[in-house]
Amino acid sequence: MPYEAPTHTVERSLRATTGAKVIAGVDEVGRGAWAGPVTVCAAITGLRRPPVGLTDSKLLTPKRRDALLDVLQDWVTAYGLGHSTPEEIDALGMTAALRLAAERALGALPVRPDAVILDGKHDYLGSPWQVRTVIKGDQSCIAVAAASVIAKVRRDRMMADLGEQDGSLADFGFAANAGYPSPVHRAALEAQGPTPYHRLSWSYLDALPRWRHLKKVRRSEESMELENGGQLGFDF
């Protein structure tokens, strides 16, 4: 399917209007999963021409994403990954967990960015970072697109490795669903219940009478809105 290639337009605008020199694109993956961490990647690309075919990871086939990762890890100036665990998501709520993962990703960079381009409408990162939010930034901004692909492939591989290393997870199909809802995942949950890798504050437990008693009370309604696809504005 044809798509417009991402550009450095937002990055150039930030450089011109704020004087920022080092700019990181930030994107997340795993927000809507039932199991596994939420993962954030921060990527610094400079103004170089991107690899052919770079775009939002959701628009790429798994094979193309894997091939791009090998190119991107050498092409980007730098990148950092950050994760928030299922326990942290349950304890903090998704918004705070995203911020924690993003701070870890940015902290893993060899240099602190002067500004951040954040995919989406809402700034879950906040002060003291200088943030520019961009709706569908993973399609329009080169640095965010790069972060999107790196985060997606690295988290998918992490979930696949988890399923291979722990025999008790074989029926959950993490290699295929990466912890997201799927018929196989649903069936395994109904039969075996949630594992230590599952988020216990998620609403999927409401549909599992046998395991409903394990559900944890969420700290706030923010993560429920995000989990169900809603969009909220948050102040930090």
C-alpha positions as CSV (number, residue, x, y, z in Angstrom):
1,M,0.0,0.0,0.0
2,P,1.5,3.4,-1.0
3,Y,2.4,5.8,1.8
4,E,4.2,9.2,2.1
5,A,7.7,8.8,3.3
6,P,8.5,10.5,6.7
7,T,10.5,13.7,6.6
8,H,12.6,15.9,8.9
9,T,10.1,18.8,8.7
10,V,9.2,18.8,12.5
11,E,12.9,18.4,13.4
12,R,13.8,21.3,11.2
13,S,11.0,23.4,12.8
14,L,12.2,22.6,16.3
15,R,15.8,23.6,15.4
16,A,14.6,26.9,13.9
17,T,12.2,27.9,16.6
18,T,13.9,26.6,19.7
19,G,17.6,26.3,18.9
20,A,17.6,22.6,19.7
21,K,20.5,20.7,18.2
22,V,20.0,17.2,19.4
23,I,16.4,16.0,18.9
24,A,15.1,12.5,19.7
25,G,12.1,10.8,18.2
26,V,10.1,8.8,20.8
27,D,7.5,6.1,20.2
28,E,6.0,3.3,22.3
29,V,4.7,-0.2,21.8
30,G,2.8,-2.6,24.0
31,R,0.4,-0.1,25.5
32,G,-2.7,-2.3,24.6
33,A,-1.1,-5.7,25.4
34,W,-2.4,-8.0,28.1
35,A,1.1,-9.3,29.0
36,G,4.7,-8.0,28.9
37,P,6.1,-4.6,29.3
38,V,5.3,-1.3,27.6
39,T,8.4,-0.4,25.6
40,V,9.6,3.0,24.5
41,C,12.4,3.8,22.1
42,A,14.1,7.1,21.8
43,A,16.1,7.6,18.5
44,I,18.4,10.3,17.3
45,T,18.9,10.4,13.6
46,G,20.2,13.9,12.7
47,L,19.1,15.1,9.3
48,R,20.4,12.3,7.1
49,R,18.4,10.6,4.4
50,P,16.6,7.6,6.0
51,P,16.7,4.0,4.8
52,V,14.4,3.2,2.0
53,G,10.9,2.0,3.1
54,L,11.1,3.6,6.6
55,T,7.7,4.3,8.0
56,D,5.4,3.5,11.0
57,S,6.1,0.0,12.1
58,K,2.4,-0.9,11.9
59,L,2.4,-0.3,8.2
60,L,5.2,-2.8,7.6
61,T,5.2,-6.6,7.5
62,P,7.1,-8.5,10.2
63,K,9.7,-9.5,7.6
64,R,10.2,-5.9,6.5
65,R,10.4,-4.7,10.1
66,D,13.1,-7.3,10.9
67,A,15.1,-6.3,7.8
68,L,14.8,-2.6,8.7
69,L,15.9,-3.1,12.3
70,D,19.3,-4.5,11.1
71,V,19.8,-1.3,9.0
72,L,18.4,1.2,11.5
73,Q,20.5,0.0,14.4
74,D,23.6,1.0,12.4
75,W,22.1,4.0,10.7
76,V,20.7,6.0,13.6
77,T,23.1,8.3,15.5
78,A,21.9,6.7,18.7
79,Y,18.9,5.0,20.3
80,G,17.8,3.9,23.7
81,L,15.2,1.5,24.9
82,G,13.2,1.7,28.1
83,H,10.6,-0.6,29.6
84,S,8.0,-0.6,32.3
85,T,7.1,-3.9,33.7
86,P,3.5,-5.3,34.2
87,E,3.9,-4.7,37.9
88,E,4.8,-1.1,37.3
89,I,1.9,-0.7,35.0
90,D,-0.5,-2.2,37.5
91,A,0.9,0.0,40.4
92,L,1.3,3.3,38.5
93,G,-1.3,3.3,35.8
94,M,-0.4,3.4,32.1
95,T,0.3,7.1,31.8
96,A,2.9,7.1,34.6
97,A,4.3,3.8,33.3
98,L,4.8,5.3,29.8
99,R,6.6,8.2,31.3
100,L,8.9,6.0,33.3
101,A,9.7,3.9,30.2
102,A,10.3,7.0,28.1
103,E,12.6,8.5,30.8
104,R,14.5,5.2,30.8
105,A,14.8,5.2,27.0
106,L,16.0,8.9,27.0
107,G,18.4,8.1,29.9
108,A,20.0,5.3,27.9
109,L,21.0,7.7,25.1
110,P,24.7,8.8,25.2
111,V,23.7,12.5,25.1
112,R,20.6,14.2,26.6
113,P,18.4,15.5,23.8
114,D,17.5,19.2,23.6
115,A,14.0,18.4,22.4
116,V,11.8,15.4,22.0
117,I,9.3,14.6,19.2
118,L,6.6,12.4,20.8
119,D,4.2,10.4,18.7
120,G,0.6,11.0,19.5
121,K,-1.7,13.8,20.7
122,H,-0.8,13.9,24.4
123,D,2.4,14.6,26.2
124,Y,2.9,11.8,28.7
125,L,6.5,12.8,29.2
126,G,6.2,16.4,30.4
127,S,8.6,18.7,32.2
128,P,11.6,19.1,32.3
129,W,11.7,17.8,28.7
130,Q,10.9,20.1,25.8
131,V,8.3,18.1,23.9
132,R,6.6,18.5,20.5
133,T,3.7,16.1,20.1
134,V,2.8,15.0,16.6
135,I,-0.3,13.0,15.7
136,K,0.8,10.1,13.5
137,G,4.4,11.2,14.0
138,D,5.5,7.6,13.4
139,Q,4.4,8.1,9.8
140,S,5.5,11.7,9.2
141,C,8.7,12.1,11.3
142,I,11.9,10.2,10.4
143,A,13.2,9.9,14.0
144,V,9.8,8.8,15.3
145,A,9.4,6.2,12.5
146,A,12.8,4.8,13.4
147,A,11.9,4.6,17.1
148,S,8.7,2.9,16.1
149,V,10.4,0.1,14.2
150,I,13.1,-0.4,16.8
151,A,10.6,-0.5,19.7
152,K,8.3,-2.9,17.9
153,V,10.8,-5.4,16.7
154,R,12.8,-5.5,20.0
155,R,9.7,-5.9,22.1
156,D,8.3,-8.6,19.8
157,R,11.6,-10.5,20.0
158,M,11.6,-10.1,23.8
159,M,8.1,-11.6,24.0
160,A,9.0,-14.5,21.6
161,D,12.2,-15.2,23.7
162,L,10.1,-15.2,26.9
163,G,7.7,-17.8,25.4
164,E,10.6,-20.0,24.3
165,Q,12.5,-19.8,27.6
166,D,9.6,-20.5,29.9
167,G,7.8,-23.8,29.0
168,S,4.8,-22.8,31.0
169,L,4.0,-20.1,28.5
170,A,3.9,-22.4,25.5
171,D,0.1,-22.2,25.1
172,F,-0.1,-18.4,25.2
173,G,1.5,-18.0,21.8
174,F,3.6,-15.0,22.7
175,A,5.8,-15.5,19.6
176,A,2.8,-14.8,17.4
177,N,0.8,-12.3,19.5
178,A,3.5,-10.5,21.6
179,G,1.2,-10.5,24.6
180,Y,-1.7,-8.8,22.7
181,P,-5.2,-10.2,22.7
182,S,-5.7,-13.2,20.3
183,P,-7.9,-16.3,20.3
184,V,-4.9,-18.4,21.4
185,H,-4.0,-16.0,24.2
186,R,-7.6,-15.8,25.3
187,A,-8.0,-19.6,25.4
188,A,-4.8,-20.0,27.4
189,L,-5.9,-17.4,29.9
190,E,-9.2,-19.0,30.4
191,A,-7.6,-22.4,31.0
192,Q,-4.5,-21.5,33.0
193,G,-5.1,-18.0,34.3
194,P,-2.7,-15.1,34.2
195,T,1.0,-15.6,34.5
196,P,3.6,-13.4,36.3
197,Y,4.0,-11.6,33.0
198,H,0.4,-10.5,32.7
199,R,-1.1,-7.1,33.7
200,L,-3.5,-7.8,36.5
201,S,-5.3,-4.5,36.4
202,W,-6.5,-5.0,32.8
203,S,-10.2,-5.5,32.1
204,Y,-9.7,-8.9,30.4
205,L,-10.0,-10.5,33.8
206,D,-13.6,-9.3,34.1
207,A,-14.5,-11.9,31.5
208,L,-12.7,-14.7,33.3
209,P,-14.8,-15.6,36.3
210,R,-12.4,-18.3,37.4
211,W,-9.6,-15.8,37.7
212,R,-11.4,-12.5,38.4
213,H,-10.4,-12.5,42.0
214,L,-6.8,-11.8,40.9
215,K,-7.6,-8.5,39.4
216,K,-5.8,-5.5,41.0
217,V,-7.5,-2.2,41.6
218,R,-6.1,0.4,39.3
219,R,-4.6,3.6,40.8
220,S,-6.6,5.8,38.5
221,E,-8.9,5.7,35.5
222,E,-6.2,7.0,33.1
223,S,-4.9,3.6,32.1
224,M,-8.4,2.1,31.6
225,E,-9.1,4.9,29.1
226,L,-5.9,4.2,27.3
227,E,-6.4,0.4,27.4
228,N,-9.9,0.8,25.8
229,G,-8.6,3.1,23.1
230,G,-9.8,6.4,24.6
231,Q,-7.8,9.6,24.6
232,L,-7.3,11.8,27.5
233,G,-5.3,15.0,28.1
234,F,-3.0,14.9,31.1
235,D,-1.2,17.6,33.0
236,F,2.1,17.0,34.6
